[in-house]
Amino acid sequence: MSDRRILFYELAGIIFIILFGSLLHFTFEWSGRQIAVGVFSAVNESVWEHLKLGFWPAIAFALFEFSQLRHVANNFLLAKAVGIYLIPTVIVVIFYSYTTIIGESLLVVDILTFIIAVILGQAASYKLMMWKPLPAKLNVFSTVALLLLGAAFLLFTFNPPRLPLFQDPVSGGYGILNQ
């Protein structure tokens, strides 16, 4: 049955994104600070860099998932775009909400925020794949939206805006070049 198959892949995606995303927190340092690794990994402790930890694993899993579900899931590209955009949105909203209220960040809350964001992203993706087919032109919009977000992660790794979202609270620097 296709709904069980889709559910299986979305649940597997939760596990993959959380585990792979957690590893990406460390891979830049483990690589000896290789610039190519920094494109996909957190290069500092800024909120922006931590958003990569959900984005790149979700993209990788979606590419795999596409080969498995493209003939059984409705609205696949839209579902993935919505789910993948939801992950960083939830992280930013929860992080800035709770740190504004309590005045500091807490590692356990940050980890739980990541997990919640991934679960919500995958749940939204599942719901859209189970929904009735939507206009095919949304696939183009979804693909462009994902490419733009990927391009933003690439660009802002090297040339981030001087905004709090992009600032490393530990070093005060921005991006990979201004540590």
Secondary structure in CASP SS format (residue, H / E / C, confidence):
PFRMAT SS
TARGET T0000
AUTHOR 0000-0000-0000
METHOD secondary structure of the structure
MODEL  1
M C 1.00
S H 1.00
D H 1.00
R H 1.00
R H 1.00
I H 1.00
L H 1.00
F H 1.00
Y H 1.00
E H 1.00
L H 1.00
A H 1.00
G H 1.00
I H 1.00
I H 1.00
F H 1.00
I H 1.00
I H 1.00
L H 1.00
F H 1.00
G H 1.00
S H 1.00
L H 1.00
L H 1.00
H H 1.00
F H 1.00
T H 1.00
F H 1.00
E H 1.00
W H 1.00
S C 1.00
G C 1.00
R C 1.00
Q C 1.00
I H 1.00
A H 1.00
V H 1.00
G H 1.00
V C 1.00
F C 1.00
S C 1.00
A C 1.00
V C 1.00
N C 1.00
E C 1.00
S C 1.00
V H 1.00
W H 1.00
E H 1.00
H H 1.00
L H 1.00
K H 1.00
L H 1.00
G H 1.00
F H 1.00
W H 1.00
P H 1.00
A H 1.00
I H 1.00
A H 1.00
F H 1.00
A H 1.00
L H 1.00
F H 1.00
E H 1.00
F H 1.00
S H 1.00
Q H 1.00
L H 1.00
R C 1.00
H C 1.00
V C 1.00
A C 1.00
N C 1.00
N C 1.00
F H 1.00
L H 1.00
L H 1.00
A H 1.00
K H 1.00
A H 1.00
V H 1.00
G H 1.00
I H 1.00
Y H 1.00
L H 1.00
I H 1.00
P H 1.00
T H 1.00
V H 1.00
I H 1.00
V H 1.00
V H 1.00
I H 1.00
F H 1.00
Y H 1.00
S H 1.00
Y H 1.00
T H 1.00
T H 1.00
I H 1.00
I H 1.00
G C 1.00
E C 1.00
S C 1.00
L C 1.00
L H 1.00
V H 1.00
V H 1.00
D H 1.00
I H 1.00
L H 1.00
T H 1.00
F H 1.00
I H 1.00
I H 1.00
A H 1.00
V H 1.00
I H 1.00
L H 1.00
G H 1.00
Q H 1.00
A H 1.00
A H 1.00
S H 1.00
Y H 1.00
K H 1.00
L H 1.00
M H 1.00
M H 1.00
W C 1.00
K C 1.00
P C 1.00
L C 1.00
P C 1.00
A C 1.00
K H 1.00
L H 1.00
N H 1.00
V H 1.00
F H 1.00
S H 1.00
T H 1.00
V H 1.00
A H 1.00
L H 1.00
L H 1.00
L H 1.00
L H 1.00
G H 1.00
A H 1.00
A H 1.00
F H 1.00
L H 1.00
L H 1.00
F H 1.00
T H 1.00
F H 1.00
N C 1.00
P C 1.00
P C 1.00
R C 1.00
L C 1.00
P H 1.00
L H 1.00
F H 1.00
Q E 1.00
D C 1.00
P C 1.00
V C 1.00
S C 1.00
G C 1.00
G C 1.00
Y E 1.00
G C 1.00
I C 1.00
L C 1.00
N E 1.00
Q C 1.00
END
